[in-house]
Amino acid sequence: MRNKTTNNENMDGNKSKSKTYKGYKKYLNFKKYKNDEKYSKYHSYFEGFEDAIPISIGYIPIAVAFGILAKSIGIPDYICILMSVIVFAGASQFIGVNLIALGSSSFEIIITTFILNLRHLLLSSSLSQQMDYRHKSRKFLSALSFGITDESFVVASLKNTKNNRNNNHTDDLGNIVPKKLCPEYVLSLNLIGFMAWVFGTFLGVYVAEGLPSSVQSCLGIALYAMFIGLLIPAINDSRKVLKIVIVALIVGSSINLVNSMILSNYLSVGWIIIFSTLISALISAYAFPKKDK
């Protein structure tokens, strides 16, 4: 009897050890898989999708408002949707539609939207420094750059700041190596926002025509609400961000005031945005320099 009991105990012990070993082996395989490049890419796509949800929620009502406005001035339905597919720039689309309604020339519309979109040079240049785009094809980078918007830039920059907040990774010389954004994350972030914008335009053109005028006029305010929603978390995390926001508000208001009172509205909206961005960035970089860790 004792021998049987001992044998049973040994068998149970071997089984538990076997289960433990298998579980540990699975853990090691998972860990290996998690560090795998494929897993990292899929995880980045999912993170981009997740972070794009607030942007998409903000884009849809604005795109609906654009669809309603474009259709109201007689632009064909398919042209309204093509504008969102090809241009994908809310401010430029609204201004373009207004210029069309005023009977402006094609040259004036092109120049105005070009100046307004010059800020994307600054956004793309800044984002390229935060991203590891080595070994990526030109087609991939072209698709990625097409989808960069003010909102996706803010979210991606905040993500990069968060990733580097507790970064202790150093090189052989002991210098801290900054973490770079995964291009797949930025592509997913842009793609979901793009789909939401086109979907919202479709709703505005074909579905939202029957909405009350009071509701239609309120849809455009979603853009400002979305910007505030993106800024608040960053301001809560850092007083430096709050100071930069205050500098940008003062500079932007000052340039607008000078333009209206002294220059008699000589500067277009695009130039005001560019000058405000550049001057605010220069003042902030000088007044609040980034401290080396």
C-alpha positions as CSV (number, residue, x, y, z in Angstrom):
1,M,0.0,0.0,0.0
2,R,2.8,2.4,0.9
3,N,4.6,1.7,-2.4
4,K,1.3,2.4,-4.3
5,T,0.8,5.6,-2.4
6,T,4.4,6.6,-3.1
7,N,4.1,5.8,-6.8
8,N,0.9,7.8,-7.0
9,E,2.5,10.8,-5.3
10,N,5.5,10.6,-7.7
11,M,3.1,10.4,-10.7
12,D,1.2,13.5,-9.4
13,G,4.4,15.3,-8.8
14,N,5.7,14.5,-12.3
15,K,2.4,15.7,-13.8
16,S,2.5,19.0,-11.9
17,K,6.2,19.5,-13.0
18,S,5.2,18.7,-16.6
19,K,2.4,21.3,-16.4
20,T,4.7,23.9,-14.9
21,Y,7.3,23.2,-17.5
22,K,4.8,23.5,-20.4
23,G,3.3,26.7,-18.9
24,Y,6.8,28.2,-18.6
25,K,7.6,27.1,-22.2
26,K,4.4,28.8,-23.4
27,Y,5.4,31.9,-21.5
28,L,8.8,31.9,-23.1
29,N,7.3,31.4,-26.5
30,F,4.9,34.3,-25.9
31,K,7.7,36.5,-24.7
32,K,9.7,35.6,-27.8
33,Y,6.6,36.3,-30.0
34,K,5.9,39.5,-28.2
35,N,9.4,40.8,-29.1
36,D,9.0,39.6,-32.6
37,E,8.8,42.3,-35.3
38,K,5.5,41.0,-36.7
39,Y,3.9,41.2,-33.2
40,S,5.3,44.7,-32.8
41,K,3.8,45.8,-36.1
42,Y,0.3,44.3,-35.4
43,H,0.4,45.8,-31.9
44,S,1.3,49.2,-33.4
45,Y,-1.6,49.0,-35.8
46,F,-4.0,48.2,-33.0
47,E,-2.6,51.1,-30.8
48,G,-3.1,53.5,-33.7
49,F,-6.6,52.3,-34.2
50,E,-7.4,52.7,-30.5
51,D,-5.9,56.2,-30.3
52,A,-7.7,57.3,-33.5
53,I,-11.2,56.7,-32.0
54,P,-11.5,60.1,-30.3
55,I,-10.3,61.8,-33.5
56,S,-12.8,59.9,-35.6
57,I,-15.6,60.8,-33.2
58,G,-14.6,64.5,-33.7
59,Y,-14.2,64.2,-37.5
60,I,-17.6,62.8,-38.3
61,P,-19.8,65.8,-37.3
62,I,-17.4,68.2,-39.0
63,A,-17.4,66.2,-42.2
64,V,-21.2,66.0,-42.0
65,A,-21.2,69.8,-41.8
66,F,-18.9,70.0,-44.8
67,G,-21.1,67.6,-46.8
68,I,-24.2,69.7,-46.0
69,L,-22.4,73.0,-46.9
70,A,-20.9,71.7,-50.2
71,K,-24.2,70.3,-51.3
72,S,-26.1,73.4,-50.4
73,I,-24.1,75.6,-52.9
74,G,-24.8,73.2,-55.7
75,I,-21.7,71.0,-55.8
76,P,-22.5,67.5,-57.2
77,D,-22.7,64.8,-54.6
78,Y,-19.8,62.7,-56.0
79,I,-17.6,65.8,-56.2
80,C,-18.3,66.5,-52.5
81,I,-17.1,63.0,-51.6
82,L,-14.1,63.2,-53.9
83,M,-13.0,66.4,-52.2
84,S,-12.8,64.5,-48.9
85,V,-11.1,61.5,-50.5
86,I,-8.5,63.5,-52.5
87,V,-7.9,66.6,-50.4
88,F,-8.6,65.4,-46.9
89,A,-8.0,68.8,-45.3
90,G,-11.0,70.2,-43.4
91,A,-10.0,73.8,-43.3
92,S,-9.0,73.9,-47.0
93,Q,-12.2,72.1,-48.0
94,F,-14.4,74.6,-46.1
95,I,-12.5,77.6,-47.5
96,G,-12.5,76.1,-51.0
97,V,-16.2,75.6,-50.9
98,N,-16.7,79.2,-49.7
99,L,-14.5,80.5,-52.5
100,I,-16.5,78.5,-55.0
101,A,-19.7,80.0,-53.7
102,L,-18.2,83.5,-54.0
103,G,-17.3,82.8,-57.6
104,S,-13.5,83.0,-57.1
105,S,-11.1,81.9,-59.9
106,S,-9.5,78.5,-59.8
107,F,-6.1,80.1,-59.4
108,E,-7.2,82.0,-56.3
109,I,-8.7,78.8,-54.8
110,I,-5.5,76.9,-55.4
111,I,-3.2,79.6,-54.0
112,T,-5.4,80.1,-50.9
113,T,-5.5,76.4,-50.1
114,F,-1.8,76.0,-50.8
115,I,-0.9,78.7,-48.4
116,L,-3.3,77.3,-45.8
117,N,-1.8,73.8,-46.1
118,L,1.9,75.0,-45.9
119,R,1.7,74.2,-42.2
120,H,1.8,70.5,-43.1
121,L,5.5,71.0,-44.1
122,L,6.1,71.9,-40.4
123,L,4.0,69.0,-39.2
124,S,5.7,66.5,-41.4
125,S,9.2,67.7,-40.7
126,S,8.6,67.5,-36.9
127,L,6.9,64.1,-37.1
128,S,9.7,62.6,-39.3
129,Q,12.1,63.3,-36.4
130,Q,10.0,61.3,-34.0
131,M,9.5,58.3,-36.2
132,D,11.7,55.3,-37.2
133,Y,11.0,55.1,-41.0
134,R,14.0,53.1,-42.0
135,H,13.4,50.2,-44.4
136,K,10.1,51.7,-45.4
137,S,9.2,52.1,-49.1
138,R,8.3,55.4,-50.7
139,K,4.8,54.2,-51.3
140,F,4.3,53.4,-47.6
141,L,5.7,56.8,-46.6
142,S,3.6,58.6,-49.3
143,A,0.4,57.0,-47.9
144,L,1.5,57.9,-44.4
145,S,2.3,61.5,-45.2
146,F,-1.0,62.0,-47.1
147,G,-3.0,61.2,-43.9
148,I,-1.2,63.6,-41.5
149,T,-3.6,66.2,-40.0
150,D,-3.4,68.6,-37.1
151,E,-5.2,66.2,-34.8
152,S,-3.2,63.1,-35.8
153,F,0.0,65.1,-35.4
154,V,-1.0,66.1,-31.9
155,V,-1.9,62.5,-30.9
156,A,1.3,61.0,-32.4
157,S,3.5,63.7,-30.7
158,L,1.8,63.1,-27.3
159,K,2.4,59.3,-27.8
160,N,6.0,59.9,-28.5
161,T,6.4,62.1,-25.4
162,K,4.7,59.5,-23.3
163,N,7.0,56.7,-24.7
164,N,10.1,58.7,-23.8
165,R,8.9,59.9,-20.4
166,N,10.5,57.0,-18.5
167,N,13.0,55.9,-21.2
168,N,16.2,54.6,-19.7
169,H,17.6,52.9,-22.8
170,T,21.2,54.0,-23.4
171,D,23.8,53.3,-26.0
172,D,27.4,52.0,-25.4
173,L,28.5,55.5,-24.4
174,G,25.8,55.9,-21.8
175,N,23.7,58.4,-23.8
176,I,20.0,58.0,-23.7
177,V,18.6,56.8,-27.0
178,P,15.1,58.2,-27.6
179,K,12.4,55.8,-28.6
180,K,10.9,56.4,-32.0
181,L,7.3,56.1,-33.1
182,C,6.5,53.0,-35.2
183,P,5.4,54.0,-38.7
184,E,2.6,51.4,-38.5
185,Y,1.1,53.3,-35.6
186,V,1.0,56.6,-37.4
187,L,-0.4,54.9,-40.6
188,S,-3.2,53.3,-38.6
189,L,-3.9,56.6,-36.8
190,N,-4.2,58.4,-40.1
191,L,-6.2,55.7,-41.9
192,I,-8.9,55.5,-39.3
193,G,-9.3,59.3,-39.3
194,F,-9.4,59.4,-43.1
195,M,-12.1,56.7,-43.2
196,A,-14.2,58.7,-40.5
197,W,-13.8,61.9,-42.5
198,V,-15.0,60.3,-45.8
199,F,-17.8,58.5,-44.0
200,G,-19.0,61.7,-42.3
201,T,-19.0,63.5,-45.7
202,F,-21.1,60.7,-47.1
203,L,-23.6,61.1,-44.3
204,G,-23.7,64.9,-44.8
205,V,-24.4,64.5,-48.5
206,Y,-26.9,61.7,-48.5
207,V,-28.4,61.4,-45.0
208,A,-28.1,64.6,-43.0
209,E,-30.0,66.8,-45.4
210,G,-33.2,66.5,-43.3
211,L,-31.6,67.7,-40.1
212,P,-32.9,70.9,-38.5
213,S,-30.9,74.0,-39.5
214,S,-30.1,74.6,-35.8
215,V,-28.5,71.2,-35.5
216,Q,-26.6,71.7,-38.8
217,S,-25.1,75.0,-37.6
218,C,-23.8,73.4,-34.4
219,L,-21.9,70.6,-36.1
220,G,-18.8,72.7,-36.9
221,I,-18.1,73.4,-33.2
222,A,-17.0,69.8,-32.8
223,L,-13.6,70.8,-34.3
224,Y,-12.8,73.2,-31.4
225,A,-14.2,70.7,-28.9
226,M,-11.8,68.0,-30.2
227,F,-8.8,70.3,-30.0
228,I,-9.6,71.1,-26.4
229,G,-10.0,67.4,-25.7
230,L,-6.6,66.7,-27.1
231,L,-4.9,69.6,-25.2
232,I,-6.4,69.0,-21.7
233,P,-4.6,65.7,-21.0
234,A,-1.2,67.2,-22.1
235,I,-1.8,70.3,-20.0
236,N,-2.6,68.2,-17.0
237,D,0.7,66.2,-17.4
238,S,3.0,69.2,-18.0
239,R,3.0,72.9,-17.1
240,K,5.4,73.4,-19.9
241,V,2.6,72.5,-22.4
242,L,0.3,75.0,-20.7
243,K,2.9,77.7,-21.1
244,I,3.4,76.9,-24.8
245,V,-0.3,77.0,-25.3
246,I,-0.5,80.5,-23.7
247,V,2.4,81.7,-25.9
248,A,0.6,80.4,-29.0
249,L,-2.7,82.1,-28.0
250,I,-0.9,85.4,-27.3
251,V,1.1,85.3,-30.6
252,G,-1.9,84.2,-32.7
253,S,-4.2,86.9,-31.2
254,S,-1.5,89.6,-31.7
255,I,-0.9,88.7,-35.3
256,N,-4.7,88.7,-35.9
257,L,-5.0,92.1,-34.2
258,V,-2.1,93.6,-36.3
259,N,-3.5,92.2,-39.5
260,S,-7.0,93.6,-38.9
261,M,-6.0,97.0,-37.4
262,I,-2.8,97.9,-39.2
263,L,-2.6,95.7,-42.3
264,S,-6.3,96.0,-43.2
265,N,-6.6,92.2,-43.4
266,Y,-3.8,92.0,-45.9
267,L,-2.7,88.6,-44.6
268,S,-4.8,85.5,-45.5
269,V,-5.7,82.9,-42.9
270,G,-3.0,80.6,-44.2
271,W,-0.2,83.1,-43.7
272,I,-1.6,84.0,-40.2
273,I,-1.4,80.3,-39.2
274,I,2.1,79.9,-40.6
275,F,3.5,83.1,-38.9
276,S,1.7,82.2,-35.6
277,T,3.2,78.7,-35.7
278,L,6.7,79.7,-36.5
279,I,6.9,82.6,-34.0
280,S,5.3,80.6,-31.3
281,A,7.7,77.7,-31.9
282,L,10.7,80.0,-31.8
283,I,9.6,81.8,-28.6
284,S,8.8,78.5,-26.9
285,A,12.0,76.8,-28.0
286,Y,14.0,79.7,-26.5
287,A,12.0,80.2,-23.4
288,F,11.3,76.6,-22.5
289,P,14.3,74.6,-23.9
290,K,14.2,70.8,-23.7
291,K,16.4,69.6,-20.9
292,D,18.9,66.8,-21.6
293,K,18.5,63.8,-19.3
